[in-house]
Amino acid sequence: MFKRILSNDLPRSRWLALILAALVLALAFTPFLFPGVKALNVAAKVLVFIVLVASFDLLLGYTGIVSFAHTMFFGIGAYGIAIATTRLGATWSALGVGLGASLIVSLLLAWLIGLFSLRVRAIFFAMITLAVASAFLTLASQLHEFTGGEDGLTFKVPAVLSPSFEFSETPFLGASLDGRLLCFYLLFTVAAVLFLALLRIVNSPFGRVLQAIRENEFRAEAIGYRVVVYRTISSILSALFATLAGAMLALWLRYNGPDTSLSFEIMMDVLLIVVIGGMGTLYGSIVGAVLFLVAQSYLQDLLRVGSEAAASLPWLSALLSPDRWLLWLGVLFVLSVYYFPTGVVGRLRAASLGSKA
């Protein structure tokens, strides 16, 4: 039963299985294990990025396509929810309209990009997607009437998902039983379903063809597969999952703007998480997202404690200053790439195979 749920794609490493189980359980019980607004926000962001990174890995790790337009589809999903609820009200039907419209727009854009650009090789395709993403960011910033421009859109969600809606006035295990908690578990359920769907896709015959195209495009074409068609379908599927991730983010934040879902910094974060977790391993999106986002959120606090503890040594205290958190984040990334060149998941799987041999 468990193997069927995971599409026969087991972790293939005892340590990896334990780590994944611990991370999933920690995410599932975050409201009760780590009370506080910040911990809940970080956990929700991790859930969103697991879907976003896994969808990008379908494109990069399994198909071998480098695209910088992924955050464009992420932003489309977020703007679809924001615009629909702003104009139609905080209703479930508005959420459905916004999600449906954003999926249609993403499908058409991904199809057009695939139709006109996937015949272009390697870096040239990446540059085309970068240009398209930059144009879309500029368009979103200028269409103030629809997108709110640089200020973005603040909107309301159905009352049952808002913090003001309380199921009980008495907290349970330190967590408030309100709409915010329900919204978190809605995101958790959606993220789990989408991740399992991606596992099913990459382990299906379609996914095996994508991997064959990644390994040797000319050989795949020679044995009869229409490479452009498969790459286009992969691009569309990846875009649709990224759109759903954007909708999840908007639903949680109840706000969306250009910097929130369309900035190039998000694309860089996705690339870093893929490298840390491991390309071509969807499980890497879970490990990478947790490691990167927790470090990004709590590294400043950790450095502040270290700086205060080293107050007697001015040079060390200055080196551990919270203002230098980006420097230390970069150092951690370099170390992770050096010691885990195939990502955390790839390294653990290789170690497990080595021990069996």
Secondary structure by P-SEA (a helix, b strand, c coil): cccccccccccccaaaaaaaaaaaaaaaacccccccaaaaaaaaaaaaaaaaaaaaaaacccccccccaaaaaaaaaaaaaaaaaacccccaaaaaaaaaaaaaaaaaaaaaaaacccccccaaaaaaaaaaaaaaaaaaacccccccccccccccccccccccccccccccccccccaaaaaaaaaaaaaaaaaaaaaaaaacaaaaaaaaaaacaaaaaaaccaaaaaaaaaaaaaaaaaaaaaaaaaaaaccccccccccaaaaaaaaaaaaaaccccaaaaaaaaaaaaaaaccaaaaaaaaaaaacccaaaaaaacccaaaaaaaaaaaaaaaaccccaaaaaaaaaaaaac
